[in-house]
Amino acid sequence: MRRLLRGRLALIVLLLAAGGSLLGSSHTKGGSSAPAAPSGKWKTAGDFLRAHWAYPLPPMGEAPASYQGEERSLLPEACGKCHEEQYRQWRTSLHAKAVGPGVYGQLVDLWRSDPAQARGCNECHAPLAEQQKRLPAGEGASAAWRPNPSHLPALEMAGLACAACHVRGWRVHGPPKRETPEGRGGATLSGKHGGAERTPFFEGAEFCMKCHQHEGSGPAGKPIQNTFREWRESLWGEEGVPCQSCHMPRREHLWRGIHDKDMAQGAVGVEVEVGRAAPGVAAARIVLTNTGAGHHFPTYITPSVDVVAELEDEAGKAIPGTRQAAVIGRRLSEDFAREVSDTRIPAQQSFVMDYRQARPAGAARLRVRVRVKPDHFYHGFFEAYLKGGGLSPQARKLIEEARDNAAKSAFDIYDERFALP
């Protein structure tokens, strides 16, 4: 189990590369958010994504002689010199923290003990060639590993840096200019950093699929990361409304999700109906409807959403023995081979909790809370990780920090009290 935690499941399970049959596929229920044949270098989403996300990404090499100053740097802060607002937003995002203490605490030792697994984690968390500490000196599992001559230590912990999405071979890539329709799918060869390649495929849900969709099947026939397919089967997918509409509105580089209270509150509607039950019995029906997420709520195995109901007296004090709770989320066995439960809410569907409890004397109100614990799985994972032997002092310190951060990430998205009839 220890090898499983530090290897295949390092930071939840390596984010396996999506591609193959999904890239450029036709969807019978809609589900493609990018045009099929725009003008420009790439004719389909599959063509573009196979080229853009081919892993391992090749090193950039030497910057062109025409590049000056910050143009010659891959560091996000260099990009921020001109793209100030995008950089400010990115710094607050989970993309910028994709190599935080939890990930880096594992990579510190993995780069020494199992560099292939370390690079596997980095495929999504830090994909640039310049972010890899070591490279294989040959082919196959038995190949020796050597220091990476392209490694940039200052870039190592930048996570999903600007260049990871926007730069290949020092050529800048991005979506069409909003103000010039003729720029759609086009390219320029002059101006800052030698111009840019522009394609509408940056605006499609398929662009996010590399890291947010596992290939093949998993426990109970569902991949562990299945967000793209969940989106494709939703009303949003049928209408071709891409991930970027919610997670990058107005092209903001924020990517807010389950860790953000406003985003989580906007995903679900909560309705509580306090009913009249038998004498001496308090009853209510609590309904959560996924009205705002274009995929399951939550979409991944890490969060827990707890629905808690309990009776209170006139003073607002909880009455012992009246608490009922239900958990919304997906739970897998320790080895990730079996699904234990899946109570997540698909898009446009509902979760129902029926509260029924003997009503003690003095019970005046029913309190209903919905508590989101974005890092529920992480907290347990890091606790187990710290119990293993052989951790370096640096790794232990980082994992302890990640564990403590996970414990502090919970928040309520609903908390209301209802008078009992």
Secondary structure as UniProt FT lines:
FT   HELIX           2..6
FT   TURN            7..9
FT   HELIX           10..12
FT   HELIX           20..22
FT   TURN            23..24
FT   TURN            28..29
FT   HELIX           45..52
FT   TURN            65..66
FT   HELIX           69..72
FT   HELIX           76..79
FT   TURN            80..82
FT   HELIX           84..91
FT   TURN            94..99
FT   HELIX           101..113
FT   HELIX           115..125
FT   HELIX           129..131
FT   STRAND          134..136
FT   TURN            141..142
FT   STRAND          145..147
FT   TURN            149..150
FT   HELIX           153..155
FT   TURN            156..157
FT   HELIX           162..166
FT   STRAND          167..168
FT   TURN            169..170
FT   STRAND          171..174
FT   HELIX           181..183
FT   TURN            184..185
FT   HELIX           192..194
FT   STRAND          196..198
FT   HELIX           200..203
FT   HELIX           205..208
FT   HELIX           209..212
FT   HELIX           219..221
FT   HELIX           227..232
FT   HELIX           235..239
FT   HELIX           243..247
FT   HELIX           249..251
FT   TURN            258..259
FT   HELIX           261..267
FT   STRAND          268..276
FT   TURN            279..280
FT   STRAND          281..290
FT   STRAND          304..312
FT   TURN            314..315
FT   TURN            320..321
FT   STRAND          324..328
FT   STRAND          330..332
FT   TURN            334..335
FT   STRAND          339..342
FT   TURN            347..348
FT   STRAND          350..358
FT   TURN            361..362
FT   STRAND          365..373
FT   TURN            374..375
FT   HELIX           376..387
FT   HELIX           393..407
FT   STRAND          411..419
//
